[in-house]
Amino acid sequence: MADIKTVATRAGYGEALVELGNERDDFLVMDADLAAATQTGKFKQAFPDRFYNCGIAEQNMMSIAAGIAATGKRVIVSSFAMFASGRAFEQIRNSICYPKLPVIIGATHGGISVGEDGATHQCNEDIALMRTLPNMTVINPADAVEAKKAVRAALEHDGPVYMRFGRYAVPVIFDDGYKFEIGKANILRDGGDVSIIATGLMVDEALKAHDILKAEGISARVINMATIKPLDSAAVLAAAKETGAIVTAEEHSVIGGLGSAVSELVCESCPVPVVKLGVYDRFGYSGPAAKLLDDFGLRAVNIVEKAKAAIALKK
Amino acid sequence: MDKQTKLNLEKTACKVRIGIIHGVHAAKSGHPGGSLSVADILTYLYFKEMNIDPKNPKDPSRDRLVLSKGHAAPALYATLAERGFFSSDELFNLRHIGSFLQGHPDMKNTPGVDMSTGSLGQGISAAVGMALSAKHFGDNYRVYAALGDGELEEGQVWEAAMFAANKKLSNLIAFVDLNGLQIDGTIDEVNSARPVDKKFEAFGWETIEIDGHDFEQIEAALEKAKKADKPVAIIAKTVKGKGVSFMENEVGWHGKAPGDEQYEQAINELNAQLASL
């Protein structure tokens, strides 16, 4: 078996910023004193004149970004998912989303896999919060390659974009030829018995679950849902119609995230069983990321279990 | 300032106040008190100070104003209408279904509105962002902001103040409309931001204290502010409800529309003031 290359999606984000900075000088990057961790520090090092540190003041940073965008310039702001989406929620809503200003929020350290920092820093609610905001686009890349391509697409997008990146190094799934499009899901494995719709680091787990199920004679479709809003409803409804059962997998609360988005659509348009895998209404705790993913049941084996449960619910 | 200029500004401010009363009465809701207190400041900015063109409201090189105390929208709308950004008839549609004059400023749909505001504390940060953008990209416009004194209780104002001074945003001038009242009472009863000058100075700003209803003082303060090498807070002592006798210094008129009789009285008073000028 070949060595599996693992890279954190935040690293892809940092690389994308530098690449884009080399190509164009019409955007600014801001951070709230977490540049080394969020990887905007790479951009800061390459283009110190185009980087502004707001200090530990995320609310101010979001409204400043809105002001910059209101002058017709582009800006990318970063903090941890917790403080970007949580602390500055209302600034994102009223300063950025209401006037539909094209601010990109690069939120790193999403999910339980933040690890040792513990519950105060493990944000499992950001996708839910950001998804409720009109005009907002929400992207959660599966690997560093997709992360890089998504940043590029976000900078071309005319409106606010929330991008979630992870701290933990995860397997690289895509090669450089991969084409990312906002709002487009990709079918990574086809199958007819059940569909696994996954986002973020759960996409790699879904691929592993596919293989386990295959060995047991169950054919699973694996869909990478990097854009959670706008949701690729055609891909979801096709999965519902063609496989008759869905499992959603996300490193996020089962309340309000990908599972909710898929359920909302399927309930209204093509009711089939949707079984959600995610964080079940609880806070995390300190520990190594890998151990936390085991503890919180965010692994291929857990997806397999849910897939069987979804199939059993089929009429 | 010559006599004629001053007289013209006083007349214009009177018309702006009439527009505020028309709008709030037609809306049957809104915030007359803080609109009337900031009316002279906005009048001076839009008629004497700012580089703006009502025919080209999105001109990238224009000066900007962020009404951080967004609830004073009736004052901004009346000023913009008087300046020719849109018809004064629109003021009668304030807060009505389908009107571009929303309860709080909406930059997407209202000609002349530079930033959507309404949630206190956020506008000053947006103004800081605009000033930073101008400075970074080498644009020469200035950014003005108008803050309420109650608004200074929002922590975000001081985050913005700290950043603006650190980045030496000398192209940013913020007015504080110090009328001394907020919805729940006097600012001193509720949670005073006093001493306002010392606070801004401690955050690295230059401050200038003026009477916010005296055009000569507004002018002198702006001339001084434009020469500063740091952001400037012009702390303007004002009277909430200024120009309408029964609204002056009355906290109850923070967020309440006049009834029909009160409306008539207010308009009569303002028309008499205009006629006496």
Boltz contact constraints between the chains, C-beta under 6 A:
constraints:
  - contact:
      token1: [A, 57]
      token2: [B, 159]
      max_distance: 6.0
  - contact:
      token1: [A, 59]
      token2: [B, 156]
      max_distance: 6.0
  - contact:
      token1: [A, 60]
      token2: [B, 125]
      max_distance: 6.0
  - contact:
      token1: [A, 60]
      token2: [B, 156]
      max_distance: 6.0
  - contact:
      token1: [A, 60]
      token2: [B, 159]
      max_distance: 6.0
  - contact:
      token1: [A, 60]
      token2: [B, 160]
      max_distance: 6.0
  - contact:
      token1: [A, 63]
      token2: [B, 122]
      max_distance: 6.0
  - contact:
      token1: [A, 63]
      token2: [B, 125]
      max_distance: 6.0
  - contact:
      token1: [A, 63]
      token2: [B, 126]
      max_distance: 6.0
  - contact:
      token1: [A, 64]
      token2: [B, 125]
      max_distance: 6.0
  - contact:
      token1: [A, 64]
      token2: [B, 128]
      max_distance: 6.0
  - contact:
      token1: [A, 64]
      token2: [B, 129]
      max_distance: 6.0
  - contact:
      token1: [A, 66]
      token2: [B, 126]
      max_distance: 6.0
  - contact:
      token1: [A, 67]
      token2: [B, 126]
      max_distance: 6.0
  - contact:
      token1: [A, 67]
      token2: [B, 129]
      max_distance: 6.0
  - contact:
      token1: [A, 67]
      token2: [B, 130]
      max_distance: 6.0
  - contact:
      token1: [A, 68]
      token2: [B, 129]
      max_distance: 6.0
  - contact:
      token1: [A, 68]
      token2: [B, 133]
      max_distance: 6.0
  - contact:
      token1: [A, 70]
      token2: [B, 115]
      max_distance: 6.0
  - contact:
      token1: [A, 71]
      token2: [B, 130]
      max_distance: 6.0
  - contact:
      token1: [A, 71]
      token2: [B, 133]
      max_distance: 6.0
  - contact:
      token1: [A, 73]
      token2: [B, 133]
      max_distance: 6.0
  - contact:
      token1: [A, 91]
      token2: [B, 122]
      max_distance: 6.0
  - contact:
      token1: [A, 94]
      token2: [B, 119]
      max_distance: 6.0
  - contact:
      token1: [A, 95]
      token2: [B, 122]
      max_distance: 6.0
  - contact:
      token1: [A, 95]
      token2: [B, 126]
      max_distance: 6.0
  - contact:
      token1: [A, 98]
      token2: [B, 116]
      max_distance: 6.0
  - contact:
      token1: [A, 99]
      token2: [B, 107]
      max_distance: 6.0
  - contact:
      token1: [A, 99]
      token2: [B, 108]
      max_distance: 6.0
  - contact:
      token1: [A, 99]
      token2: [B, 116]
      max_distance: 6.0
